[in-house]
């Protein structure tokens, strides 16, 4: 009996070593990264290639939004949402191929999304900068930062603004074309359920995720998980 007890106790260090190794392996496998270093990339083929904000609220990477298995969008979404609710999308009008596509932070400071054949689908307007990394913040913003940590909120192709008729609009001003992106440019303000009879031009997003503007546009950004019904 004593001999068996000694053998059992002598095995405890080995058992503890195995447990510690497993815990460290689990911690490593579940670690998160919220930045992309200059000269590196995220791949559409590797689901682990994604950025997660420090508070774990947002994730940035490639996301399949629909039926075509080869169509992916470079997006930011709510990490824990039931259907991965997307809050921003870089290449809305042209999805990337599911094989070989990647988003890179190039040496010249530009963040570039390329398709399988190397064609540029989307890129930031930030070449020749000191950008050292692209960082996903707790706010959900994807920001280019230099070595000192200063953020670069360089202008992109989209502008959110009140037009001359007091209607809130989103305009796309790209290298080849410029046009109203939202609301439907083929309808007038009333057709888009807006009003032009208010020149205060105020838009507010509160802490509860409720948005409202003086042209009577409003929505709620609450991310809600519905439970199953009984009976």
RAHU-V359902 format. One line per field, one symbol per residue. psi: psi as a letter, one per 20 degrees, with the letter a starting at -180 (. if undefined). burial: b if it has 16 or more other C-alpha atoms within 10 Angstrom, else e. Layout:
psi = ???
burial = ???
//
This chain:
psi = ggghgggghhigggghggggghghgggghjqqpjqoqpirrpphioiinqqpqhjjhqqpbppoibhoijoqqorprpgjqgkmopiqphlginqqqipiqqpqorhjjqpppqahjipohqqqlkqlrkphqpporhiipoppqahijpqolqqbipporprhjjppqpppnahhqprphqaoiiqaghhjlrqilojhmppporijjppqrijjpqrpjpoppprqqq.
burial = eeeeeeeeeeeeeeeeeeeeeeeeeeeeeeebebbbbbeebbbbeeeebbbbbbebbbbbbbbbeeeeeebbbbbbbbbeeeebebebbbbeeebbbbbebbbbbbbebbbbbbbeeeeebbbbebeeebbbbbbbbbebbbbbbbeeeebbeeeeeeeeebeeebbbbbbbeeeeeeeeeebeeeeebeeeebbbeeeebebeeeeeeeeebbbeeeeeeeeeeeeeeee
//
